[in-house]
């Protein structure tokens, strides 16, 4: 008996593969890590360091994200998409442990800089990696 489903599909590769599913999991993890602390860290900085600390933390995060986004293509060219994505996720997640140890404005700002770099690596390298994991399909 001929498998009509496989015959009708024209031997196209499946759209959702195991590597793509793993990438979806990494997107959820990175997004959760980033967005949960996006509004909490400035509040924490304001409580610990005064009124200017919240703006300093937010500005440091934004500046590092833009700078990291500009530097990511060079990093990817040298080390590849997967290593850049792993580095970005490590830089995004692990520095938050420093926030539990110290409430100093300097430490909070440093954590925001490192997390901004991690977010930039995760978004730029992760987006390109996701595009490479989707199989090419004919439009018809």
C-alpha positions as CSV (number, residue, x, y, z in Angstrom):
1,X,0.0,0.0,0.0
2,X,1.3,3.4,-0.9
3,X,1.5,6.0,1.8
4,X,-0.7,8.8,0.4
5,X,0.4,11.3,3.1
6,X,4.1,10.9,2.2
7,X,3.3,10.9,-1.5
8,X,1.1,14.1,-1.2
9,X,3.8,15.8,0.7
10,X,6.2,15.5,-2.1
11,X,9.0,14.4,0.2
12,X,9.3,17.7,1.9
13,X,11.2,17.7,5.1
14,X,9.1,18.4,8.2
15,X,8.8,22.0,9.2
16,X,9.2,21.5,13.0
17,X,12.3,19.4,13.8
18,X,14.0,18.5,17.0
19,X,16.6,21.3,16.8
20,X,13.9,23.8,16.1
21,X,11.9,22.6,19.1
22,X,15.0,23.1,21.2
23,X,15.3,26.6,19.9
24,X,11.7,27.3,20.8
25,X,12.5,26.2,24.4
26,X,15.6,28.5,24.5
27,X,13.4,31.4,23.2
28,X,11.0,30.8,26.1
29,X,13.8,30.6,28.6
30,X,15.6,33.6,27.4
31,X,12.5,35.7,27.1
32,X,11.4,34.8,30.6
33,X,14.8,35.5,32.1
34,X,15.0,38.9,30.4
35,X,11.4,40.2,30.8
36,X,10.9,39.2,34.4
37,X,13.8,41.4,35.5
38,X,13.2,44.2,33.1
39,X,11.0,46.2,35.4
40,X,12.2,44.7,38.7
41,X,15.9,45.7,38.5
42,X,15.3,49.4,38.1
43,X,12.9,49.3,41.2
44,X,15.6,47.4,43.1
45,X,18.2,49.9,42.0
46,X,16.1,52.8,43.2
47,X,15.5,51.2,46.6
48,X,19.1,50.4,47.1
49,X,20.9,53.3,45.4
50,X,18.6,56.3,45.2
51,X,16.6,58.0,42.5
52,X,19.3,58.1,39.8
53,X,20.1,54.4,40.1
54,X,17.0,53.2,38.2
55,X,17.8,55.3,35.2
56,X,21.4,54.3,35.3
57,X,20.5,50.6,35.4
58,X,18.0,51.0,32.5
59,X,20.4,53.1,30.4
60,X,23.2,50.7,31.0
61,X,21.1,47.8,29.9
62,X,19.9,49.6,26.7
63,X,23.3,50.9,25.8
64,X,24.9,47.4,26.2
65,X,22.1,45.8,24.2
66,X,22.7,48.2,21.3
67,X,26.5,47.9,21.5
68,X,26.3,44.1,21.8
69,X,23.9,43.9,18.8
70,X,26.5,45.7,16.7
71,X,29.3,43.4,17.9
72,X,27.4,40.2,17.6
73,X,28.0,39.6,13.8
74,X,31.8,39.7,14.4
75,X,31.4,37.3,17.3
76,X,29.2,35.0,15.2
77,X,31.7,35.1,12.3
78,X,34.4,33.9,14.6
79,X,32.7,31.4,16.8
80,X,29.4,30.4,15.1
81,X,25.7,30.9,15.9
82,X,25.4,28.2,18.5
83,X,28.3,29.3,20.7
84,X,27.1,32.9,20.4
85,X,23.6,31.8,21.5
86,X,24.9,29.8,24.4
87,X,27.2,32.7,25.5
88,X,24.2,35.1,25.2
89,X,22.0,32.9,27.4
90,X,24.8,32.5,30.0
91,X,25.4,36.3,30.0
92,X,21.7,36.9,30.3
93,X,21.1,34.5,33.2
94,X,24.0,34.0,35.5
95,X,24.8,37.7,36.4
96,X,21.5,37.9,38.2
97,X,22.9,35.9,41.0
98,X,25.1,39.0,41.8
99,X,21.9,40.9,42.6
100,X,21.3,38.6,45.5
101,X,24.8,39.3,46.9
102,X,25.0,43.1,46.7
103,X,22.7,46.0,46.3
104,X,25.4,48.4,45.3
105,X,24.6,50.7,42.4
106,X,27.9,49.7,40.7
107,X,27.1,46.0,40.9
108,X,23.6,46.6,39.7
109,X,24.8,48.6,36.7
110,X,27.5,46.0,35.9
111,X,24.9,43.3,36.0
112,X,22.7,45.3,33.6
113,X,25.6,45.8,31.2
114,X,26.4,42.1,31.1
115,X,22.7,41.2,30.8
116,X,22.4,43.7,27.9
117,X,25.3,42.0,26.1
118,X,23.7,38.6,26.7
119,X,20.3,39.8,25.4
120,X,21.9,41.2,22.2
121,X,23.8,38.0,21.6
122,X,20.6,36.0,22.2
123,X,18.4,38.0,19.9
124,X,20.8,38.5,17.0
125,X,22.5,35.1,17.0
126,X,19.3,33.3,18.0
127,X,17.3,34.9,15.2
128,X,19.8,33.9,12.6
129,X,20.1,30.4,14.0
130,X,16.3,30.0,14.0
131,X,16.2,31.0,10.3
132,X,18.8,28.4,9.5
133,X,16.9,25.7,11.3
134,X,13.7,26.1,9.2
135,X,14.0,23.9,6.1
136,X,13.7,25.5,2.7
137,X,10.4,24.8,1.0
138,X,9.1,25.5,-2.4
139,X,6.4,28.1,-2.5
140,X,4.0,25.9,-4.4
